[in-house]
Every structure is written in C-alpha cells, then in structure tokens.
Amino acid sequence: MASMPVFLLLLLLLGTAEVASANTSLPGCPEKCGNITIPYPFGIGPNCSLEGFEVTCNHSKPFMGTSNIELIDVNLTTRVLRVHFYNYRNCLFGSNSTDNTVPQMNYFLDGQRNGVTLAMLWAVGSISCEKDMLDTTSYLCRSENSECFDTPDYSNGYYCSCSAGYEGNPYIPNGCRDINECELPKQYPCYGTCLNSLGSYTCNCPEGTHGNAQTEAGCIRHKSVLGRIIITAGGVAIGILLLLGSSVLIWRKLKERNVRKRKEKFFHQNRGLLLQQLVSSDETLVERMKIFTLEELEKATNNFDSTRVVGKGGHGTVYKGILSDQRVVATKKSKIANQNELDQFINEMVILSQINHRNVVKLFGCCLESKVPLLVYEFIPGGTLFNHLHDSQHFAPPSLQDRLRIAAEIASALSYLHSAASISIFHRDVKSANILLNESYTVKVSDFGASRSVPFNQTRVTTAVQGTYGYLDPEYYQTGQLTEKSDVYSFGVILLELLTRKDPISYSRHTERTLTLDFICALRENHLFDILDPHIVGVGGEKEIETVATLTELCLRLKGKERPTMKEVEQKLDTMRRLGKSKHDFDVLQNGGMAADLPSKIPVEGSASGTTRQYSLEKELMLSLVEQPR
C-alpha cells in the first residue's frame, strides 16, 4: 500500500524557533543537508525516503518538490514541518496530495527571505493505524518500541512515536533507543544509586539509609533499635498532635499538587506547547491571543457558576465573567472532550485570530489547562438576534430601520469574511442565534467552530455537511460542496426572519412548514405583505421592504450561481439605506423640521462595515433602480 504525505496547515509563521530532536536517517543515506538534519521518512537520494517525502540538497540547502520550497526544520517528536516558499504564489496550503500543485496566496512577508514561512503538522500513510497494522509490508511504525496514533481525520493517515522511556526515530527498524535516565540527572533526579532499565530506571538509597532517593536529603541513616523506639514513640506523639493541627493544610497541599499536575497534563494534551511556540513567533498574535490560566477564568466566572450562564448551544456553554482588569468577557466552555471538539476549538481560535472587523465578535484568548479548552471573547450584553425577533415577552419588536441596519451589518461581516479577510472564510453556520447584538443593536457575528478557511484560488471545498436545519443551503446539502453562496442562502433566511419575525421551521400537529416555501409562494401570488411582520407594515418604508424582499428571493435561489455574492448584497443594502436616509432628511426639511415618521430608537450609521466607501450619485441611483433578474 503506497504511503502518502499528509500536511495540515496550522498557522502562518515568521522565524519560528527551532526545536531540537533526536533524528536519524536510513543506513547509507545522508543525514544532513548543510546544518539541517533530514530524518526518515524524509530523505535525500534514491530509496532514502517515503514517496512524497523526497528532499533535494542544493548548495547545502534542502528543498522539497521544487526549488522554490526550502525545508527549514523537521521534528519527529512534535511532527512540526517548517518550510519556506520563495514564490509566494505557489505556496502549499493544506494540500494532501503529492503532485506539488499548490494554491496561490496573497501573502508577501519577510522581505529578507522574499516569501512566506509556514509551520505544518505532517503524517504518513493513507489509512488508520488499525487497518495498516494488518499489512506488515506497508505499516510504517517499524521500530520495536514505537506506537501508532491516528490523525483526527482517519482519511489523513497516522503518525508514529517512540514509546515512553525511548527516543529516536520510530519509522526505521531499531530506531527507538532506550533513554538512559541515569545520564540525565536534571530531568530524572536521583540522589542515591541509579540503575537504568529498558524503558525505565530505579533510584535507591545507598546502603545503610532509607527514604526517597529522588529528592535531595531524602535518604536518612538507620538508627539503633532503642533509639528508633524512642524516636518512633516521640514521633508518634508529635505526629498525632501535628496531624490534628495540620491535616487540613496537608490535604490542601495535596489537592493543589494534584490540580497542578492535572493542569499540566491538559495543557500538553490540548497542544499548549505548540500554541505557545506559534503565538510567540508572531507579534500580532501575541497582542491578540492571550493564554489565560484556569485560575484566572475560575475567579472571573465564580467557578463557572450556573447563574453566570448567558447562553447554551450545540457546542457548549457560555459564561459571563469579569477579569482582574475589570474587562467583562464571555467564556465558551465545550460540552464534551473529544478530538472533534478539540479540532473545532483550534479551528475557531485560528480563524478568529486573523479577523479584525467591527461586526465580528473579538477573541481575547484561550485557556488550555482544563479538560475542555476554553475560549474568551468580548462580552456582548444585548442577546441574540433570534431572541429579539422571537421572544416578545422580553424584547420589543425592532423598527424597520433597525432591521435594515442589522441586515446591512451582517452582510458587511460576511462580505469581509469572504473577500476582505487575510484568508477567505466560509462561516457554514449563519443563523440568527449566532448573531449577537450589543446595547445599541450593533451586530457581532459569532460561533466560528464550524467555519472553514479557503485558499484564494479556490471557490469551493468538499466537506461533511454541517449547519442548522432551516438555514442550510439545499445545494450544499445535496452535493457536499461548500461555497460562499452557502452563507448567502443562510443570510437570505435571516432576511426572512427580519421581515416576518417567524421561525424558519414551524410545526403543526401533522405537518412541517418552512418559512422559505411560504415566502416564495407569497411572492408568486403577489401576497408578500400578508406574511410580513405587522409591526413594519403600514408605517412607511414599503419601497425598502419590496427591495429587501427581492434581494431575499435572489439569496434563496436553489442554484448557488444564481445567488448574488455577499459583496453585492452589502452594496445593495448600503445604497438603499443611504438613499432612504437622504429621503428622510428631505422630509424633515419639507415638514419644517419634523419627520413624517418617528425616527428609530437606534441611530442609523452611514456605513454598515465601518469603512469609508465613495460612490457617485449616478452609481447609487443605478444600483437602487436596476431590476434584478427574477
């Protein structure tokens, strides 16, 4: 069975610190190119590497695939592969093929190296450990003292690691060597007699002493029988007194130690060391991504008190907290600890670290010391758009102008994710429950656990179907092809909610009805205003309502190619609101300073995206008056 390399992109780096590791190559194969160690399964020359892991040494510099991709470091322990692309338009970006075909990127960083440096996790094989073990000729964990671990997605192969107490290269026969702990006193302290054994070691007190030889002054000399009796009796008496007075203190110390060890275990398990390395190498990430301690977040949330819960969803619970610097934050805690949740956590963290938009919730940092990683966001106090539209007992119906502004701000955020962010991002779970509103109704798009980042030269990605029933793009559901138009369809459902204040899915005793079908039928029968929310009918703004309804119908087209882009939707809504505001100001002048209608309780801003755009008056009129194809 042919082995294929698997490369999983984590973060864009500049100058990541090298990590020392024990690397070895196949017999008769060069171990180094210049000062870079080339461990198997990578290799230089014929029969020195696995297929797809070939390295060429050119002028004492190792290259992979083409002369534009320089290999900087390979680490067998952490599985981190660092490469530098001199031609930034031919940059490997999440590829799992061996044809060296790489997508384009709009990065041009690090002027001295003229290109971009990436850090990736790599793996081998093309199936799971369990399946590949059945074929001894293709199984790649060839050292006797090695173990096999599946990657999160079994189709991406697996990786090998030396067993505990061993180090070296698990991919070659006898590559994992026993660690002589006795020669490493700093890592394995022993203040007595140290005896190494395969995969372990023992540390005993010298003859004539007893105690714990792994701690300094832990071995004490034996006393005479009489002396020991006297000392024992006195010690028992003193011990009883001390036990009565210090039992609580001892219990606390033991508990603190156990908690500390558990935190360290979870930190390593949640890839904390790798995250620290990646964050420390990028100054922009250092400023935007703080690694919080569990103690900080427990204090901020009163030990995750149930009274601090502000939201619950499919992926976890959100708690309100107050940090020591008096910042109010929202802490997201996942429900279950499994590999899928961990991957979604890392995915959301990496995506949000690259986003800077006024209508996208801001990420402050994360905590990796708990069994389930925690994300810390800015706190948005106004609740979700779903609550404002469907919970009439606690929220008043928003005005038409508020709804138009909310729609424009959502469109601005999605347009930014699709076409203006450093990496194109498809949200994949756009719904009113994931749209947060602050006290002034300003939109904050949230929950990027299911989002996917896409290279600039790709318009679609094949993935497992994920989303929320009622908002899910039918074309994506049928084909598994995720595109930016999938978010456009979900946005169209939100526009329907804004117009009607009805749930996307409604149930009667024997039937299930979808809001989109009712809307399309009402349009075709010319009964649009019959399904609209009565609070926005008959109060002016009919032209705006008809324009939004036409835009909604376009967004809900079954074929993605017939839907507009989010950029086009944003421009249409922005132009409509600009012209509406101009008409409102004209009415104010005509009525002697009094508007025909009462203004919305929320001031309407000039631009939903928070950026300045200049349009000619002719272009604005054309955009607002052109009849969209039906």
HELIX and SHEET records of a PDB file:
HELIX    1   1 CYS A  129  ASP A  132  1                                   4    
HELIX    2   2 TYR A  154  ASN A  156  5                                   3    
HELIX    3   3 GLU A  181  GLU A  183  5                                   3    
HELIX    4   4 VAL A  225  GLN A  269  1                                  45    
HELIX    5   5 GLY A  272  SER A  280  1                                   9    
HELIX    6   6 GLU A  283  ARG A  288  1                                   6    
HELIX    7   7 LEU A  294  ALA A  300  1                                   7    
HELIX    8   8 SER A  306  ARG A  308  5                                   3    
HELIX    9   9 GLN A  339  SER A  353  1                                  15    
HELIX   10  10 LEU A  385  HIS A  390  1                                   6    
HELIX   11  11 LEU A  400  SER A  419  1                                  20    
HELIX   12  12 SER A  432  ASN A  434  5                                   3    
HELIX   13  13 PRO A  474  THR A  479  1                                   6    
HELIX   14  14 GLU A  484  THR A  500  1                                  17    
HELIX   15  15 LEU A  515  ARG A  524  1                                  10    
HELIX   16  16 LEU A  528  ASP A  530  5                                   3    
HELIX   17  17 PRO A  534  ILE A  536  5                                   3    
HELIX   18  18 GLU A  542  CYS A  555  1                                  14    
HELIX   19  19 GLY A  560  GLU A  562  5                                   3    
HELIX   20  20 MET A  566  GLN A  590  1                                  25    
HELIX   21  21 LEU A  617  LEU A  625  1                                   9    
SHEET    1   A 4 VAL A   6  LEU A  13  0                                        
SHEET    2   A 4 VAL A 116  ALA A 123 -1                                        
SHEET    3   A 4 VAL A  80  PHE A  85 -1                                        
SHEET    4   A 4 ILE A  69  VAL A  74 -1                                        
SHEET    1   B 2 LYS A  32  CYS A  33  0                                        
SHEET    2   B 2 ILE A  36  THR A  37 -1                                        
SHEET    1   C 3 GLY A  43  ILE A  44  0                                        
SHEET    2   C 3 GLU A  54  ASN A  58  1                                        
SHEET    3   C 3 LYS A  61  MET A  64 -1                                        
SHEET    1   D 2 SER A 146  ASP A 150  0                                        
SHEET    2   D 2 TYR A 158  CYS A 162 -1                                        
SHEET    1   E 2 TYR A 166  GLY A 168  0                                        
SHEET    2   E 2 CYS A 176  ASP A 178 -1                                        
SHEET    1   F 2 THR A 193  SER A 197  0                                        
SHEET    2   F 2 SER A 200  ASN A 204 -1                                        
SHEET    1   G 2 THR A 209  GLY A 211  0                                        
SHEET    2   G 2 CYS A 219  ARG A 221 -1                                        
SHEET    1   H 6 LYS A 290  PHE A 292  0                                        
SHEET    2   H 6 LEU A 363  CYS A 367  1                                        
SHEET    3   H 6 LEU A 374  GLU A 378 -1                                        
SHEET    4   H 6 VAL A 328  SER A 334 -1                                        
SHEET    5   H 6 GLY A 316  ILE A 322 -1                                        
SHEET    6   H 6 VAL A 309  LYS A 312 -1                                        
SHEET    1   I 2 SER A 424  PHE A 426  0                                        
SHEET    2   I 2 ARG A 452  VAL A 454 -1                                        
SHEET    1   J 2 ILE A 435  LEU A 437  0                                        
SHEET    2   J 2 VAL A 443  VAL A 445 -1                                        
SHEET    1   K 2 ARG A 460  THR A 462  0                                        
SHEET    2   K 2 GLN A 481  THR A 483 -1                                        
SHEET    1   L 2 ILE A 505  TYR A 507  0                                        
SHEET    2   L 2 GLU A 512  THR A 514 -1                                        
END                                                                             
